[in-house]
Amino acid sequence: MRVAVVGASAGLGRCIGIGLAARGVRVAFMARRKDRLENAAKEAGTDAAAVACDVTDEASCQRAFAEVTETFGGLDALVYTTGMGVLAPLADVTAAQWAQLFATNVTGASLVTAAAAPHLAANAGSAVYLSSLSASYSTPWPMLGAYAVSKAALDKLVEAWRIEHPNIGFTRLAVGDSFGGSGDSQTEFNKTWDPAALDAACAVQAAWAATPGQRPAYSSAQWQNCARRELVSAQEHKECMLTYAYIQRAFGRTDPPPSPVSPPPLWIPLLP
């Protein structure tokens, strides 16, 4: 099997790529930072490739997938793991931040899919997108409302692509809080967050969770652990193993059409 993992220079994307390669899959590691992609491909083995791709640039996406298919002789599956989040109250999120969020989490996913779709269709392939529990199945996390909105848009985007391209298996994978692995495989999702804003978000979560009648998806302590990267390395490794195992299971699977009684898309509850 030949798989392109987009967003594979760090975090879950890198974990997924290396995990799939260990199971005999030929993996193209794709992201902007070529040096880190080359390191990941080297770790994955001789059948892996490192291909630079800027998901916000249509021409870059087209060039990247042309290179992948030329290298591998085709493409069987796509995994889109690229994502970013802005930690701020909705009232403070700027137009530029909204634009960057959607360019990365939504528009980028569509540009990548457009570049990959002809190759996937030729092989009755699959496309898997990392979504979030906060998009549709839990309340948005404190001060991450903009992120939740973008992931909800991604979910609808996947449904739209499925309707227009029924010959490709489209699946969303809603992942709980996960930091990937160690070193370059650790997530950079919260790398640029302001510590003061994080403290404020934790306080909001604690106050909301204590409100009578509320049922938060995670306790205040769990949310703070996730936001501050305080989960132990063994748990991170477990999460990473689970995620790429579910990714591989998702190949060839398509979400059922939405209905009032349909189950949610494949997801992983990673916190106790």
Buried (B, 14 or more C-beta within 10 A) or exposed (E): BBBBBBBBBBBBBBBBBBBBBEEEBBBBBBBBBBEBBBBBBEBBEEEBBBBBBBBBBBEBBBBBBEBBBEBBEBBBBBBBBBBBBBBBBEEEBEEEBBEBBBBBBBBBBBBBBBBBBEBBBEBEBBBBBBBBBBBBBBBBBBBBBBBBBBBBBBBEBBBEBBEEBEEBBBBBBBBBBBBBBEEBBBBEBBEEBEEEBBEBBBEBBBEBBEEEEEEBBBBBEBBBBBBBEEBEEEBBBBBBEBBBBBBBEBBBBBBEEEEEEEEBBBBBBBBE
